[in-house]
Amino acid sequence: MNTRRNILDDIVDHKRRDLPIKRRHVPLSALRDMPGYHRGTLSLGRRMGSGAPGIIAEFKRKSPSLGFIHEMADPVDVAGGYRQAGVQAMSVLTDRTYFGGDLADLVRVRAAFPDLPLLRKDFVIDPYDLHEARAHGADLVLLIAAILEQGQVADLAQEAAQLGLQVLFEVHGAGELAKYHPSIPLVGVNNRNLKDFSVDIQTSLRMASGLPDGVIAVSESGLSSRSDLEELAAVGFQYFLMGERFMKEADPGKACAEFLRN
């Protein structure tokens, strides 16, 4: 049996070790007392007849595979550029160790742009993570099939719904779709292999026809051109999560605007 570890294993192990520390420092009762916990949340719906692609633009400073991409980037500045470019939503990486993110980034963007849907991009493994996302201003959360059992997906998806959070359920292969729960509105196909971080948009193209009926399909990672998006839209994808394509530029918002104009 192959027991070789990968980056994803390391990230999840770190999350498990960190969870009891977070609970001690900020108990659930404290999260429920935060102002963000009680705000109304925003959602992403099905896009009908729109000419422009539905971009979920990502803010991240680094990745495990590339190291720092844009170390000194300010999330509010980047969000302003994305908003001006016309994105439908923004994804904010909140993992500090591997992606250089912080929950404070999410809080600042939410305060600056109260009507911009925000996805908390992190490795959710426990209901605490959902309450933490709610308290810090998220509208959507990511559930990654590769790190969760089917029962965990169901429990987390239903609790997220009770908290008013939309779920983006991320899969990397057809086998992971068996973990899908019918309460989940958004299914994302990640073109990046989280074990070795290689990228191939054929992953989305292969999986498009097998996605659950009625879900809103999102293609994630490795998208670099309008032709990529057009090819994916033709097989049913409505949203496109893009990060490195913009964050590697000096002005991510300007890069996003130019991408959408071309």
KAGI-V767142 format. One line per field, one symbol per residue. burial: I if it has 24 or more other ideal C-beta (glycine too) atoms within 12 Angstrom, else O. Layout:
burial->???
This chain:
burial->OOOOOOIIOOIIOIIOOIIOOIOOOOOIOOIOOIOIIOOOIIIIOOIOOOOIIIIIIIIIIIIIIOOOIIOOIOIIIIIIIIIOIIIIIIIIIIIOIIIIIIIOIIIIIIOIIOOIIIIIIIIIIIIIIIIIIIIIIIIIIIIIIIIIOOOIIOIIIOIIIOIIIIIIIIIIIOOIIOIIIOIIIIIIIIIIIIOOIOIOIOIIIOIIOIIIOOIIIIIIIIIOOOOIIOOIIOOIIIIIIIIIIIIIOOOIIOIIIOIIOO
